[in-house]
């Protein structure tokens, strides 16, 4: 997957292209519907498909106090766009100068001069240019003059219009099932495992700790069934996952994603980059009066996680296996 971080990086010999445009945060099913249509047009006309996205999110520049948390990093977004059919990604650096472009200037600079667009496919609610003055109708009218077709695709998923906002709302409520339905895959948090206080190991449940980034979405505090994937080996392991600050132990303030790989006490994951996937919410976060009460609940959480994952075909390895 090629990622061009400005229009200056676009190859001079790039031929005519099909183009999709959007923030594409999460690359949810609505986005994939747009990409599917664009891929079909590109194949029909023998074009490369280029996805144009913005980095950072426009709201982070225009109204930073209202900027949404991200569902995916740029690199993950580009990989997902590639999986959905894009041949290359133009990550347009968004600043106040770009925000001031008129719709006509955006079309000329990006679609005509940089990407030589032959076809443009966007979501039906797509807006662009200064004060969001441009829409699909304006894009189509410009295309008639400048030699490209343009169409808008509805992002509905039955009664629900899929959107990144909807996914964030689901995650904030701990509804990882709803988020997965909109994304077409489980929501994941990616990060490097760091050494924690090792309290889980002392309690018999060693965890792989990934700090959360306040700029990136994570599910609501609670306990979940899911998986942990080592990105160095591609190995996926069933896990019980805690999100939060461990309220039973006073004084802890750092919010973390802590994954206990079921029935495994032999893993050394410090420094390993992992993806933690959330499949089912088991319960909210609770403060316990004693460590003994916590241990009883942890055992129940692990049993419930094991049962759910087994029903989904994610059986745990036998204790002590390392292959």
C-alpha positions in Angstrom: 0.0 0.0 0.0 1.4 3.4 -1.1 0.8 6.3 1.3 1.4 9.7 -0.2 1.6 12.3 2.6 1.1 15.3 0.3 0.2 15.9 -3.3 3.9 16.5 -4.0 4.5 12.8 -3.3 2.1 11.7 -6.0 4.1 10.2 -8.9 4.5 12.4 -11.9 3.6 9.5 -14.2 0.3 8.6 -12.4 -2.4 7.9 -15.0 -6.1 8.6 -14.7 -7.6 7.4 -11.5 -10.8 6.6 -9.6 -10.9 8.5 -6.3 -12.7 8.1 -3.1 -12.6 10.9 -0.5 -13.4 10.9 3.2 -12.0 10.9 6.7 -12.4 7.1 6.7 -11.8 6.8 10.4 -12.4 3.2 11.3 -13.1 2.2 7.7 -16.6 1.0 8.7 -19.2 -0.8 6.5 -20.5 2.5 5.1 -17.0 3.4 4.0 -16.6 0.0 2.5 -19.8 0.4 0.5 -18.3 3.5 -1.1 -15.0 1.7 -1.7 -16.7 -1.3 -3.2 -18.5 1.0 -5.7 -15.3 2.8 -6.5 -13.4 -0.4 -7.0 -16.0 -1.6 -9.5 -15.8 1.7 -11.4 -12.0 1.5 -11.4 -11.9 -2.1 -12.7 -14.5 -1.3 -15.4 -12.4 1.7 -16.6 -8.9 0.2 -16.0 -8.0 2.8 -13.4 -6.0 2.8 -10.1 -8.1 3.5 -7.1 -6.8 6.3 -4.8 -8.3 7.0 -1.4 -8.0 10.6 -0.3 -8.1 11.1 3.5 -7.1 13.9 5.8 -4.4 14.1 8.5 -5.1 15.3 11.0 -8.9 15.1 11.2 -10.3 18.5 10.1 -12.0 19.0 13.5 -8.6 18.8 15.2 -7.6 22.0 13.3 -10.9 23.9 13.0 -12.4 23.1 16.5 -9.8 21.2 18.5 -11.9 21.2 21.6 -14.5 19.2 19.8 -12.2 16.9 17.8 -13.3 13.3 18.1 -11.0 10.6 19.4 -9.6 8.4 16.6 -10.7 4.9 15.8 -7.5 4.1 13.8 -4.1 5.5 13.2 -3.2 6.7 9.7 -1.2 3.6 9.1 -4.0 1.3 10.2 -6.5 3.3 8.2 -4.3 3.0 5.1 -4.0 -0.8 5.6 -7.8 -1.1 6.0 -8.4 1.0 2.9 -6.0 -1.3 1.0 -7.9 -4.3 2.3 -11.1 -2.7 1.0 -9.8 -2.2 -2.5 -7.7 1.0 -2.6 -4.4 0.9 -4.5 -2.9 4.0 -2.8 -3.8 6.5 -0.1 -3.3 10.3 -0.3 -3.2 11.5 3.3 -3.8 15.2 2.6 -2.1 17.4 5.3 -5.0 19.4 6.7 -4.3 22.9 8.0 -6.1 26.2 8.0 -4.8 27.0 4.5 -6.4 23.8 3.1 -9.5 24.6 5.1 -9.7 28.0 3.3 -9.8 26.4 -0.1 -13.0 26.9 -2.1 -14.7 23.8 -3.4 -13.3 24.7 -6.9 -9.8 25.0 -5.6 -10.0 21.6 -3.9 -11.2 20.0 -7.1 -8.6 21.6 -9.2 -5.6 21.0 -6.9 -6.4 17.5 -5.7 -8.7 15.8 -8.1 -7.5 17.3 -11.4 -3.9 18.4 -11.0 -2.6 15.8 -8.5 -4.7 12.7 -9.2 -6.0 13.1 -12.8 -9.4 11.9 -11.7 -11.6 10.1 -14.2 -14.2 9.0 -11.6 -14.9 10.2 -8.1 -17.1 8.3 -5.6 -18.0 9.7 -2.1 -20.6 9.3 0.6 -23.9 10.9 -0.2 -23.5 13.4 2.6 -20.0 14.4 1.6 -19.1 18.1 2.0 -15.9 19.8 1.1 -14.3 23.2 0.7 -14.4 26.4 2.8 -17.3 26.3 5.2 -18.3 22.9 3.7 -19.8 24.8 0.7 -19.3 21.9 -1.7 -21.5 18.8 -2.0 -22.0 15.9 -4.3 -24.1 18.1 -6.8 -21.3 20.6 -7.0 -18.7 17.8 -7.5 -20.8 16.3 -10.3 -21.3 19.7 -12.0 -17.5 20.3 -11.9 -16.9 16.9 -13.2 -19.0 17.5 -16.3 -16.7 20.5 -17.1 -13.4 19.0 -16.1 -13.8 15.4 -17.4 -14.6 13.2 -14.5 -17.8 11.5 -13.3 -19.0 11.8 -9.7 -21.5 10.0 -7.6 -22.6 9.8 -4.0 -23.3 6.6 -2.2 -25.7 6.2 0.8 -23.9 4.9 3.9 -26.9 3.1 5.4 -26.9 -0.4 7.0 -30.6 -1.1 7.1 -32.1 1.1 9.8 -28.7 2.3 10.9 -26.6 4.8 9.0 -23.1 3.6 9.7 -20.7 6.4 10.8 -17.6 6.8 12.8 -19.6 8.8 15.3 -21.9 5.8 15.8 -18.9 3.5 16.4 -17.5 6.0 19.0 -20.9 6.1 20.7 -21.0 2.3 20.9 -17.5 2.1 22.4 -18.2 4.8 24.9 -21.2 2.7 26.1 -19.1 -0.5 26.2 -21.2 -1.9 23.3 -18.4 -3.6 21.5 -20.9 -5.9 19.7 -22.6 -2.8 18.1 -19.2 -1.3 17.2 -18.2 -4.6 15.5 -21.5 -4.7 13.6 -20.8 -1.2 12.1 -17.2 -1.9 11.5 -17.6 -5.4 10.0 -15.0 -6.7 12.4 -14.2 -6.4 16.1 -12.8 -3.2 17.4 -9.1 -3.4 18.3 -6.6 -1.4 20.3 -3.0 -1.6 19.2 0.0 -0.8 21.4 3.3 -2.0 22.9 3.1 -4.1 26.0 4.7 -2.3 29.0 5.6 -3.5 32.4 3.0 -2.7 35.0 2.9 -3.2 38.8 2.8 -7.0 38.2 -0.2 -7.3 40.6 -2.0 -9.6 38.1 0.9 -12.0 38.2 0.8 -12.0 42.0 -2.9 -12.8 41.9 -2.3 -15.7 39.4 -3.6 -13.8 36.3 -0.6 -12.2 34.6 -1.7 -9.5 32.1 -0.2 -7.8 29.1 -0.6 -4.1 29.8 -1.1 -1.6 27.0 -1.5 2.1 28.0 -4.5 3.9 26.4 -4.0 7.0 24.4 -6.5 9.8 25.2 -6.6 10.7 21.5 -7.6 7.1 20.5 -10.9 5.5 21.3 -11.1 2.6 23.8 -14.2 0.8 25.1 -15.8 1.9 28.3 -14.2 0.7 31.6 -15.1 -2.9 32.2 -14.2 -6.5 31.5 -14.4 -8.1 28.1 -13.9 -11.3 26.3 -11.6 -11.0 23.3 -8.3 -11.9 21.8 -4.7 -10.7 21.9 -2.6 -10.9 18.7 1.2 -10.7 18.7 2.1 -8.6 15.7 5.6 -10.0 15.6 4.4 -13.5 15.0 0.7 -13.1 14.0 -0.3 -15.5 16.8 -3.8 -14.9 18.1 -4.6 -15.9 21.7 -7.9 -15.9 23.6 -8.1 -13.4 26.5 -10.1 -11.8 29.2 -9.5 -8.1 29.0 -9.9 -5.3 31.6 -10.2 -1.7 30.6 -9.8 0.9 33.4 -7.7 2.1 36.3 -8.1 -0.9 38.8 -10.3 0.9 41.3 -10.0 -1.8 43.9 -6.4 -0.7 44.4 -6.5 3.0 45.5 -4.2 5.5 44.0 -4.0 4.0 40.5 -4.9 6.6 37.9 -3.5 5.4 34.6 -6.1 3.9 32.3 -4.9 0.7 30.7 -6.0 -2.2 28.6 -4.9 -5.3 30.5 -5.2 -8.7 28.7 -5.0 -12.0 30.5 -4.3 -14.7 28.0 -6.4 -17.6 29.1 -4.6 -20.3 31.0 -1.1 -19.0 30.0 1.4 -17.9 32.7 4.5 -18.5 30.5 4.3 -15.6 28.1 6.8 -12.8 28.1 5.3 -10.0 26.0 7.1 -6.9 27.3 8.1 -4.7 24.4 5.9 -6.7 21.9 3.4 -4.8 19.8 0.0 -6.3 20.1 -3.6 -5.9 18.9 -6.3 -6.4 21.5 -9.7 -7.3 20.0 -12.9 -6.8 21.9 -15.6 -9.4 21.2 -18.1 -9.3 24.1 -18.6 -7.1 27.2 -18.8 -9.2 30.4 -19.4 -6.5 33.0 -18.7 -3.0 34.1 -15.9 -1.9 36.3 -16.4 -2.6 40.0 -14.6 -1.7 43.2 -14.2 -4.7 45.6 -13.9 -4.5 49.4 -11.1 -7.1 49.5 -8.6 -8.9 47.3 -10.5 -12.2 48.0 -13.7 -10.8 46.6 -11.8 -9.6 43.5 -10.3 -13.1 43.0 -13.7 -14.7 43.1 -14.9 -12.3 40.5 -11.8 -12.7 38.3 -12.3 -16.4 38.2 -15.9 -15.9 37.2 -14.8 -13.4 34.5 -12.3 -15.9 33.1 -14.8 -18.7 33.0 -17.3 -16.4 31.2 -14.7 -15.3 28.7 -13.6 -18.9 28.1 -17.2 -19.9 27.5 -17.9 -17.0 25.1 -14.7 -17.5 23.1 -15.2 -21.2 22.9 -18.7 -20.5 21.4 -17.0 -18.3 18.8 -14.3 -20.8 18.0 -11.6 -19.1 20.0 -10.6 -22.0 22.3 -7.8 -21.5 24.8 -4.5 -23.5 24.5 -3.7 -26.1 27.0 -1.9 -24.7 30.0 1.9 -24.5 29.5 1.9 -24.9 25.7 4.3 -22.6 24.0 4.1 -23.7 20.4 
